[in-house]
Amino acid sequence: MTDKWGRRLFLAGAIWLLLMGSVHSLSFINPLTPQNATERQLFDLMSNYKFNVAGTMRSMDNFMTGFSICFMLAALGFGLLDLSIVKERAALLKRICLVNILWLVVMVGVALRYFFIVPTTFLSVALLIFALAWLKLPSESIP
């Protein structure tokens, strides 16, 4: 069994994750601007109302920004890891595909519950690419 398509799909998945993280990083360039008085009040409260969390004062905006950065870094980190091992043996790539599949299944589940269509679609495409790569990659290297 040739692993050519599996490797191509694995590489495509790595590039897709890097693209996903890069696109998400664009959200940090322009701050959100309120469209009406209600949004202005919401943004003010999200940024300026702080509450005590384990002895530190944090706003909801602090949490949202932090989790958003973590999402971006997860995509970039997994993409870089995948890109760095793309030339390894097929059996290793298959195991790493499974790791990617597992975290992407969880992320798609979270996205379906809490996010909107764009991140859900990006995550679903990544999941599909790695699932196809996993199917195409052989379990053991054939000499």
C-alpha positions in Angstrom: 0.0 0.0 0.0 1.4 3.4 -1.0 1.2 6.2 1.5 1.5 9.0 -1.1 -2.1 10.2 -0.7 -1.9 9.9 3.1 1.2 12.0 3.2 -0.3 14.6 0.9 -3.4 14.8 3.1 -1.3 15.0 6.2 0.7 17.9 4.7 -2.6 19.5 3.6 -3.9 19.2 7.2 -0.8 20.8 8.6 -1.0 23.7 6.2 -4.8 24.0 6.9 -4.1 24.3 10.6 -1.5 27.0 10.0 -3.9 28.8 7.8 -6.6 28.5 10.4 -4.4 29.9 13.1 -3.2 32.7 10.8 -6.8 33.7 9.9 -7.8 33.6 13.5 -4.9 36.0 14.3 -6.5 38.6 12.1 -9.2 39.1 14.8 -6.6 40.8 16.9 -5.7 43.5 14.4 -8.9 45.6 14.6 -10.7 46.0 17.8 -14.5 45.5 17.7 -16.5 48.7 17.4 -19.9 48.9 19.0 -22.8 49.4 16.5 -25.3 50.8 19.0 -25.7 51.9 22.6 -26.4 48.4 23.9 -23.2 47.1 22.3 -21.3 50.1 23.7 -22.5 49.2 27.2 -21.7 45.5 26.7 -18.2 46.2 25.5 -17.7 48.6 28.4 -18.8 46.1 31.0 -16.8 43.3 29.3 -13.6 45.4 29.4 -14.0 47.4 32.6 -16.0 45.4 35.1 -13.5 43.3 36.9 -14.1 40.5 39.4 -11.8 38.6 41.8 -10.6 35.3 40.3 -8.2 33.4 42.6 -6.9 36.7 44.1 -6.5 38.6 40.8 -8.9 41.1 39.2 -9.9 40.0 35.7 -12.5 41.2 33.2 -14.6 38.9 30.9 -12.6 40.5 28.0 -9.4 39.2 29.6 -10.8 35.7 29.6 -12.2 35.9 26.0 -8.9 37.3 24.7 -6.8 34.7 26.5 -9.0 31.8 25.3 -8.9 33.3 21.8 -5.1 33.4 21.8 -5.0 29.8 23.1 -7.2 28.7 20.2 -4.9 30.4 17.7 -1.8 29.0 19.3 -3.2 25.5 19.4 -3.9 25.6 15.7 -0.5 27.1 14.9 1.3 24.7 17.3 -0.3 21.5 15.9 0.3 22.8 12.4 4.0 23.4 13.0 4.3 20.0 14.8 2.7 18.3 11.9 4.7 20.2 9.3 7.9 19.3 11.2 7.3 15.5 11.0 5.7 15.2 7.6 8.8 13.3 6.3 8.7 10.7 9.0 7.6 7.1 8.6 4.0 6.5 7.7 3.1 4.6 10.9 4.1 7.6 13.0 2.1 10.0 10.8 -0.9 7.7 11.2 -0.6 7.9 15.0 -0.1 11.7 14.9 -3.2 11.9 12.7 -5.2 10.1 15.4 -4.0 12.7 18.0 -5.1 15.5 15.6 -8.4 13.8 15.0 -9.1 13.4 18.8 -8.5 17.1 19.6 -10.3 18.2 16.5 -13.4 16.1 17.4 -13.5 17.8 20.8 -13.0 21.2 19.2 -15.7 20.7 16.6 -18.0 19.6 19.5 -17.2 22.8 21.3 -17.6 24.9 18.1 -21.0 23.4 17.4 -22.2 24.5 20.8 -20.5 27.8 21.3 -19.1 29.2 18.0 -20.5 30.5 14.7 -20.1 29.0 11.3 -16.6 30.2 10.3 -14.6 28.5 13.1 -16.8 25.5 13.0 -16.2 25.1 9.3 -12.4 25.6 9.6 -12.3 23.0 12.4 -14.5 20.5 10.5 -12.4 20.8 7.3 -9.3 20.1 9.4 -11.0 17.1 11.0 -12.0 15.8 7.6 -8.5 16.2 6.1 -6.8 14.3 9.0 -9.5 11.6 9.0 -8.9 11.0 5.3 -5.1 11.0 5.9 -5.5 8.5 8.7 -7.5 6.2 6.4 -4.9 6.5 3.6 -1.8 6.0 5.7 -0.7 2.4 6.3 -0.3 1.3 9.9 3.0 -0.4 9.4 5.8 0.6 7.0 6.1 -1.9 4.2 9.7 -2.5 3.2 
